[in-house]
């Protein structure tokens, strides 16, 4: 007798959206720590410092003053005005308050951007290795990732490489600088090549500038600031890295029409805006002196130099990352499979890292070490590596 099949099912748009190895790594870290083992957490993406006091006080003040009602869904006007000033002075992007939208972190800005641009069956060019969730954002739009090896683009030219991997269905380019996980920073000349290709092929660029203030070598260039690019670029920003506000879920997106109308629809029908007290904290964060941001950047540079020197000393070959706060050494001397290499270091040296394969096929053979930790943790990590390889 035939059994009636249940009509309960999941939407197929989630079929290609996965759970990354990061979740598994962190589960193993918790297990080891529960057994009393000290684990050096080089796997995270949290700033080493706490949210500055004045930012926290701004949120508290907003609460005390009953700024707890609905804010405009696209962001408080004083915040959007401050963002317009910041974008002009720091990024060279000149927009109006109608072309900025406040989002629940950089992730919502990216989600809205991909959903606004990609149709099912479209292709998106992604420089690889890439930040893992981006692949899922493309898949959730029922589009296809076209992985562009960054090392190939730098060797043979960005225009030539993009042309090689592009298809007639290509609709967008994901452009992330400084890059996660490699820490590479695209130069102005490289940005101009990508811009030229986008204009020639009539493509949209989704730019991700989470680490804009963490550039140690070179200069950060916002691709939307280049001629002809503002009208075809959606740029996603976050307060998480510069101001140590990862848990606040504070971000924003910048775009012209018709993209802004689409971004507004997505924000309106998902979160309906960002919590009002958080927006007052964002206003205060934007008042942080550049000298203070530079001080934190110098502390990251110190951590970078210490970790990378230690990695190279033990044979984990690593280029000096020009930005962000990750080192991405070749780990094949531990194991050619990066998942196995990460597990070996975790269980034998008690160092937590992220497998390079989590960042696309071009990341295989590497491990991501975050140096956004206390200096003592980096010193302990280097010493643990020396003992492991001794």
C-alpha positions as CSV (number, residue, x, y, z in Angstrom):
1,X,0.0,0.0,0.0
2,X,1.5,3.4,-1.0
3,X,2.4,5.7,1.8
4,X,1.2,9.3,1.4
5,X,4.1,11.6,1.3
6,X,4.1,14.6,3.6
7,X,3.7,18.0,2.1
8,X,6.0,19.5,4.7
9,X,9.2,20.6,3.1
10,X,11.9,23.3,3.1
11,X,12.2,26.0,0.4
12,X,14.7,24.9,-2.2
13,X,16.5,28.2,-2.0
14,X,18.2,26.9,1.1
15,X,19.5,23.7,-0.5
16,X,22.9,25.3,-1.4
17,X,23.2,27.2,1.9
18,X,25.6,25.3,4.2
19,X,27.0,25.4,7.7
20,X,30.7,26.2,7.7
21,X,33.5,24.4,9.4
22,X,33.8,27.4,11.7
23,X,30.8,26.0,13.6
24,X,32.5,22.6,14.0
25,X,35.8,24.2,15.0
26,X,34.2,26.2,17.7
27,X,32.3,23.2,19.0
28,X,35.6,21.4,19.5
29,X,37.1,24.4,21.2
30,X,34.2,24.5,23.7
31,X,34.6,20.8,24.3
32,X,38.4,21.1,24.9
33,X,37.9,24.0,27.3
34,X,35.2,22.2,29.1
35,X,37.8,19.5,29.8
36,X,40.1,22.1,31.3
37,X,42.4,22.6,28.3
38,X,43.7,26.0,27.5
39,X,43.0,26.7,23.8
40,X,44.5,29.7,22.0
41,X,41.6,31.2,20.0
42,X,43.2,32.4,16.8
43,X,40.0,31.5,14.9
44,X,37.8,34.5,15.7
45,X,37.1,37.8,14.0
46,X,36.6,40.0,17.1
47,X,38.6,43.2,17.8
48,X,41.0,42.8,20.7
49,X,39.6,45.9,22.5
50,X,36.2,46.6,24.0
51,X,33.6,49.0,22.6
52,X,34.9,52.5,23.7
53,X,33.1,53.9,26.8
54,X,31.7,57.0,25.0
55,X,29.9,54.8,22.5
56,X,28.4,52.7,25.2
57,X,27.4,55.8,27.2
58,X,25.6,57.2,24.1
59,X,23.4,54.1,24.0
60,X,22.7,54.3,27.7
61,X,21.9,58.0,27.4
62,X,19.4,57.2,24.6
63,X,17.7,54.6,26.8
64,X,17.5,56.9,29.8
65,X,16.0,59.7,27.6
66,X,13.4,57.2,26.3
67,X,14.8,57.1,22.8
68,X,13.3,53.6,22.6
69,X,10.5,54.2,20.0
70,X,10.5,53.4,16.3
71,X,13.2,55.2,14.4
72,X,12.8,55.9,10.7
73,X,13.2,52.4,9.0
74,X,16.1,53.7,6.9
75,X,18.0,55.3,9.7
76,X,17.9,58.4,12.0
77,X,18.5,61.6,9.9
78,X,21.4,62.8,12.2
79,X,23.1,59.5,11.7
80,X,22.6,59.5,7.9
81,X,23.9,63.1,7.8
82,X,27.0,62.0,9.7
83,X,27.5,59.0,7.4
84,X,27.3,61.3,4.3
85,X,30.1,63.5,5.8
86,X,32.2,60.4,6.6
87,X,31.8,59.0,3.2
88,X,32.9,62.2,1.5
89,X,35.9,62.8,3.7
90,X,37.2,59.3,4.2
91,X,36.0,57.3,1.1
92,X,35.7,60.0,-1.6
93,X,32.1,58.9,-2.2
94,X,29.7,61.9,-2.5
95,X,26.1,61.0,-1.8
96,X,22.9,62.4,-0.2
97,X,21.1,61.2,2.9
98,X,18.7,59.5,0.5
99,X,21.5,57.3,-0.8
100,X,22.5,55.9,2.6
101,X,20.6,53.3,4.6
102,X,21.4,52.0,8.1
103,X,21.4,48.2,8.4
104,X,21.6,45.5,11.1
105,X,25.4,45.0,10.6
106,X,27.3,44.7,7.4
107,X,25.8,41.3,6.8
108,X,22.3,42.7,6.2
109,X,23.8,45.3,3.9
110,X,25.4,42.5,1.8
111,X,22.2,40.3,2.0
112,X,20.1,43.2,0.7
113,X,22.7,43.9,-2.0
114,X,22.8,40.4,-3.4
115,X,19.0,40.0,-3.2
116,X,18.6,43.3,-5.0
117,X,20.9,42.5,-7.9
118,X,20.8,38.7,-8.6
119,X,18.0,36.7,-10.2
120,X,17.9,32.9,-10.2
121,X,20.3,31.7,-12.8
122,X,22.6,34.7,-12.7
123,X,26.3,34.5,-12.2
124,X,28.4,36.5,-9.7
125,X,32.2,36.9,-9.9
126,X,33.8,36.4,-6.5
127,X,37.5,37.0,-5.8
128,X,38.8,33.9,-4.0
129,X,39.6,33.0,-1.3
130,X,36.6,34.8,0.0
131,X,34.7,35.4,3.2
132,X,32.6,32.3,3.6
133,X,29.1,33.7,4.1
134,X,29.3,35.5,0.7
135,X,29.0,32.2,-1.1
136,X,25.8,31.4,0.8
137,X,24.4,34.9,0.1
138,X,24.9,34.2,-3.6
139,X,23.4,30.7,-3.3
140,X,20.4,32.1,-1.4
141,X,19.7,34.4,-4.3
142,X,19.7,31.2,-6.4
143,X,22.6,32.4,-8.4
144,X,26.0,30.8,-9.1
145,X,29.5,31.7,-7.8
146,X,32.2,32.2,-10.3
147,X,35.4,32.0,-8.3
148,X,38.2,34.3,-9.6
149,X,41.6,33.4,-8.0
150,X,43.0,36.6,-6.6
151,X,46.6,35.4,-7.1
152,X,45.8,34.8,-10.8
153,X,44.3,38.3,-11.2
154,X,47.4,39.9,-9.7
155,X,49.7,37.9,-11.8
156,X,48.0,38.2,-15.2
157,X,45.9,41.3,-14.8
158,X,42.4,41.9,-13.4
159,X,40.7,42.6,-16.7
160,X,42.1,39.5,-18.4
161,X,41.3,37.3,-15.4
162,X,37.8,38.6,-15.0
163,X,37.1,38.1,-18.7
164,X,38.4,34.6,-18.5
165,X,36.0,33.6,-15.7
166,X,33.0,35.7,-16.8
167,X,29.9,34.3,-18.6
168,X,27.0,35.8,-20.6
169,X,25.0,35.4,-17.4
170,X,27.3,37.4,-15.2
171,X,25.5,40.1,-13.4
172,X,27.7,41.2,-10.5
173,X,31.3,41.4,-9.1
174,X,31.9,41.0,-5.3
175,X,34.8,43.3,-4.4
176,X,36.3,43.0,-0.9
177,X,39.2,45.0,0.2
178,X,41.0,44.6,2.6
179,X,40.3,40.9,2.1
180,X,39.1,38.3,4.5
181,X,40.9,35.8,4.9
182,X,44.1,36.8,3.1
183,X,44.5,40.4,4.3
184,X,45.3,41.5,0.8
185,X,44.6,45.1,-0.1
186,X,43.7,46.0,-3.7
187,X,45.6,49.0,-5.1
188,X,44.1,51.9,-6.9
189,X,45.4,50.5,-10.2
190,X,43.7,47.2,-9.5
191,X,40.5,48.9,-8.5
192,X,40.6,50.8,-11.7
193,X,40.9,47.6,-13.7
194,X,37.9,46.1,-12.0
195,X,35.9,49.3,-12.5
196,X,36.8,49.4,-16.2
197,X,35.7,45.8,-16.7
198,X,32.4,46.4,-14.8
199,X,31.6,49.5,-17.0
200,X,32.6,47.6,-20.2
201,X,30.4,44.6,-19.3
202,X,27.6,46.7,-17.6
203,X,28.0,44.8,-14.3
204,X,27.1,45.8,-10.8
205,X,29.8,45.8,-8.1
206,X,29.0,44.8,-4.6
207,X,31.8,46.3,-2.5
208,X,32.5,45.1,1.0
209,X,34.7,47.5,3.1
210,X,34.5,46.1,6.6
211,X,38.2,46.6,7.3
212,X,38.6,50.0,5.6
213,X,40.4,51.4,8.7
214,X,42.8,48.5,9.0
215,X,45.3,49.1,6.2
216,X,49.0,48.9,7.1
217,X,50.6,48.9,3.7
218,X,49.1,50.8,0.8
219,X,46.0,53.0,0.8
220,X,42.3,52.0,1.0
221,X,40.5,52.9,-2.2
222,X,36.7,52.7,-2.3
223,X,35.8,51.5,-5.8
224,X,32.6,53.6,-5.8
225,X,34.7,56.7,-5.7
226,X,36.2,56.0,-9.1
227,X,34.7,57.7,-12.3
228,X,31.5,56.1,-13.5
229,X,31.3,53.7,-10.5
230,X,28.9,55.4,-8.0
231,X,25.9,54.6,-10.1
232,X,26.8,50.9,-10.5
233,X,28.1,50.1,-7.0
234,X,26.4,49.0,-3.8
235,X,28.9,49.4,-0.9
236,X,28.5,47.6,2.5
237,X,30.0,48.9,5.7
238,X,30.1,47.9,9.3
239,X,30.9,49.5,12.7
240,X,32.1,46.1,13.9
241,X,35.8,46.3,13.2
242,X,36.8,49.9,13.5
243,X,34.8,50.5,16.7
244,X,34.7,47.0,18.3
245,X,31.0,46.9,17.9
246,X,30.6,43.3,16.6
247,X,27.6,42.5,18.9
248,X,25.8,45.7,18.2
249,X,24.9,44.7,14.7
250,X,25.5,48.2,13.3
251,X,26.2,48.8,9.6
252,X,25.1,50.7,6.5
253,X,24.9,50.5,2.8
254,X,25.5,53.2,0.1
255,X,23.9,53.1,-3.3
256,X,22.1,55.2,-5.9
257,X,18.8,54.4,-7.6
258,X,17.4,52.0,-8.6
259,X,19.4,50.0,-6.0
260,X,18.5,52.1,-3.0
261,X,14.7,51.5,-3.5
262,X,15.4,47.8,-3.5
263,X,17.6,48.0,-0.4
264,X,14.9,49.8,1.4
265,X,12.3,47.2,0.5
266,X,14.5,44.5,1.9
267,X,15.3,46.3,5.2
268,X,11.6,47.3,5.6
269,X,10.4,43.7,5.2
270,X,13.1,42.1,7.4
271,X,14.2,44.1,10.4
272,X,12.2,47.3,9.7
273,X,15.3,49.2,10.8
274,X,18.0,49.2,13.5
275,X,17.3,49.5,17.2
276,X,17.0,53.2,18.1
277,X,19.6,53.3,21.0
278,X,22.1,51.6,18.8
279,X,21.8,54.3,16.2
280,X,22.7,56.9,18.8
281,X,25.7,54.9,19.6
282,X,26.6,54.9,15.9
283,X,26.4,58.7,15.9
284,X,28.9,58.8,18.8
285,X,31.2,56.3,17.2
286,X,31.6,58.5,14.1
287,X,32.9,61.2,16.4
288,X,35.9,59.0,17.3
289,X,39.1,61.0,16.5
290,X,41.2,59.6,13.7
291,X,44.1,59.7,16.0
292,X,42.4,57.0,18.2
293,X,41.6,54.9,15.1
294,X,45.3,55.2,14.1
295,X,46.4,54.1,17.6
296,X,44.3,50.9,17.3
297,X,45.7,50.3,13.8
298,X,49.2,50.5,15.1
299,X,48.4,48.0,17.8
300,X,47.1,45.6,15.1
301,X,50.3,46.2,13.1
302,X,52.4,45.2,16.1
303,X,50.3,42.0,16.5
304,X,50.6,41.2,12.8
305,X,54.3,41.6,12.7
306,X,54.8,39.4,15.8
307,X,52.5,36.6,14.5
308,X,53.7,36.5,10.9
309,X,57.4,36.5,12.0
310,X,56.5,33.5,14.3
311,X,54.7,31.6,11.5
312,X,57.6,32.0,9.1
313,X,60.1,31.0,11.8
314,X,58.5,27.6,12.2
315,X,58.0,27.0,8.4
316,X,54.4,28.1,8.0
317,X,55.1,30.3,5.0
318,X,53.1,33.5,5.2
319,X,53.1,36.8,3.3
320,X,52.8,40.0,5.4
321,X,49.0,40.9,5.1
322,X,48.5,44.5,4.0
323,X,45.2,44.9,5.8
324,X,42.4,43.4,8.0
325,X,43.6,41.3,11.0
326,X,44.2,37.8,9.6
327,X,47.3,35.9,8.6
328,X,46.8,33.1,5.9
329,X,49.9,30.9,5.9
330,X,50.4,27.8,3.8
331,X,49.9,24.9,6.3
332,X,50.8,21.9,4.1
333,X,53.7,21.0,6.3
334,X,51.1,20.2,8.9
335,X,48.8,18.4,6.4
336,X,47.8,19.1,2.8
337,X,44.1,19.0,3.8
338,X,43.4,22.2,5.6
339,X,40.6,20.7,7.6
340,X,42.9,18.0,8.9
341,X,45.7,20.6,9.5
342,X,43.3,22.7,11.6
343,X,42.3,19.7,13.7
344,X,45.9,18.6,14.2
345,X,46.9,22.0,15.5
346,X,43.8,22.2,17.7
347,X,44.2,18.9,19.4
348,X,48.0,18.6,19.5
349,X,49.0,22.3,20.0
350,X,45.7,23.6,21.3
351,X,45.7,26.4,18.7
352,X,42.3,27.1,17.1
353,X,42.4,28.2,13.5
354,X,40.0,28.1,10.5
355,X,40.6,25.7,7.6
356,X,41.5,27.5,4.4
357,X,39.0,25.4,2.4
358,X,36.2,27.2,4.2
359,X,37.1,30.2,2.1
360,X,36.8,28.5,-1.3
361,X,39.0,26.1,-3.2
362,X,41.8,28.6,-3.6
363,X,42.1,28.6,0.2
364,X,42.9,24.9,0.4
365,X,46.3,24.2,2.0
366,X,46.1,27.3,4.2
367,X,44.9,28.2,7.7
368,X,43.5,31.5,8.9
369,X,45.0,32.9,12.0
370,X,43.3,35.9,13.5
371,X,45.7,38.3,15.3
372,X,42.9,40.4,16.7
373,X,43.8,39.0,20.2
374,X,45.9,40.0,23.2
375,X,49.6,40.3,22.5
376,X,50.2,37.6,25.2
377,X,48.0,35.2,23.2
378,X,50.1,35.7,20.1
379,X,53.3,35.2,22.1
380,X,51.8,32.0,23.5
381,X,50.7,30.9,20.0
382,X,54.2,31.3,18.6
383,X,55.7,29.4,21.5
384,X,53.2,26.6,21.1
385,X,54.0,26.4,17.4
386,X,57.8,26.2,18.2
387,X,57.1,23.3,20.5
388,X,54.8,21.6,18.0
389,X,57.4,21.8,15.2
390,X,60.4,21.0,17.5
